[in-house]
Amino acid sequence: MESLQHCVSRLSRSYRVLVVLPEQAFDQVPGLLRAGALGFLGTGCDQQEFHDALAVVARGAVYVTSGSRQALTGVSPEAEAVQQVLTRREQEVLRWIADGYTHSQAARRMGLSAATVDTYVKRIRAKLEVRNKAELTRKAIELGVVRREPLLTAA
């Protein structure tokens, strides 16, 4: 039996491909995108979303249903919500702190005072409803808000 990825690869040479997958198979989205598929829908999509996806793919653009975006971005819907709640600077502070930097070290790297970073951390803790740095770091990793690799790497 031919794999779905191979099938999409063959079809995408001649056609614009829209793939309908069960939610359990959304982890295949990145590979199918590399194989040439332009659109992804869940089997539970409604008629309007199906027509919207067809129109987008017919134009040669990429359509990704909201449920499969996590497979592409690695960001859970909960993390997306957190990222909308936290400001860009708060997210940056959170990454530094979760990567193990002290408030002073994060402040130096961001060009801020340690007091400003302290204020950001207090706001972040309140927004994420965590009490200490360990919980803050755990929550950041859990939500996928922090990068997989450290912000700075040794030369």
N, C-alpha and C positions, 0 to 999 in steps of 0.2 A: 504494500500500500504506500502510495506517495505521500510524503509529509505535506502538511498545510503550507509550510514555508516554501518548499520546492514548487508546489502548485501555484502559489502567489507569484513566485519569481518568474515562472513560465508565462502566466497570464499577464503580468504587468508589462511584458515586452510589447504587447499589442493593445491592451485595454487599461483603463483606469479601474483599479480594484477597490471595492468597498467590502470589508470583512465584517460579518455578524458573528459574534462569539458569546458563549455563556460567560458570566462574570468570573467563574472559576478559571477561565482560560485567558484572562486579561494579562497574565504574565508573559504571554506570547507576543503581545503588541510590539515591543521593541524589535524583535526578530522579524516580524511580519513587515514592519515599517522599513527595515533594512532590505527586505526582499522585494519591496516595491509597492506595497499596499498604500493607498492614500486615505482610506477611511476606516474607522472602527466604531462599531455599535454593539451594544449588549442585546441579547435575545429579547429582553423585556422592553425594548424601546417602543415608543408610540408611533403612530402613523406620521405625525407631523415631524418628529425628529428624523424618521427614515427619509422623508422627502427632503428635508433640509440637508441631510448628509449626502444624498444623491446629487443635489444641486451643487454643493461645495466640491465634491469629488469630480463631477462632470466638468467643472471649471479648471480642474487640475490642481486644486488646493487640497490641503490636508484637513480632514475632519476627525476629531477624536471625541467620543462621548465622555461625559464627565467621569463616569465610573472607571474608565480605562486610563485616565490621565495619571493616576498614581503609578501605574506600571511604567509610564514614560518618565515621569519626574522623580519617582521614588519618594514623593511627598504625599503623606496621607491627607485625607480631607480634614482631619483634626489639626494637623500641622499647618495646612493652608489657612484654616481659621485663626490659628495662633499668629501666623505671619501677618494676617490682616489686622489683628489686635495690637501687635507690637509695632512700634515705629521702626524705620530702617536702622536708626542708631541703636535702639534697644536690641534689635536682632543682632547687630554687630557686637555689642557688649556681651550679649548672651553667648555668642560663638566663642569669644575670647575667654570668658569665664568657664564655659563648659570644656574648653581645650586645656584648662588647668592654670591659666594665668591669674595672677593676683589682680586686685583692683588697680593698684599702682602700675603694674606692668601693662595692663590693658589700656590704662589712661595714656601712658607714654606712647604706645603704638598708635593710638587714635588721635593723639595731639590734644588731649583733654586733661583736666585736673582730676586727681583721684576723687575729690569730692563730687565732681560731676558724674563719674562712673558709679560712685556709691549711690547717688540719686537714681541713676538709671536702673541699677540692680534692685533698689527698693521698689521702683515702679513695676519692674518685670516680675518680681516675687508676688506683688499684689495682684497683678493681672493673671499670673499662672497659678495663683493660690498655693504657693510653696513657702516653707518656713526657713530653709537654710540652703547653703550652696550645694550640698550633696543632692538634695531633692531637686534643686534647680537644674543641676547637671543631668540628673537622671531623666527629668521631664524633657529637657532639650533633646537628649539622645532618643528617647522614646518617641517623640514627635517628629524626629528627623529634621529638626531645625538646625542642628549643628552639622557641619561638614564632616564627611568621613575621614578626610585627611586634615592634619593640623593646618592652621592659617599660615604659619611660617615653617619652612622646612630647613634643616641644617644644610649648609653648603658643603 
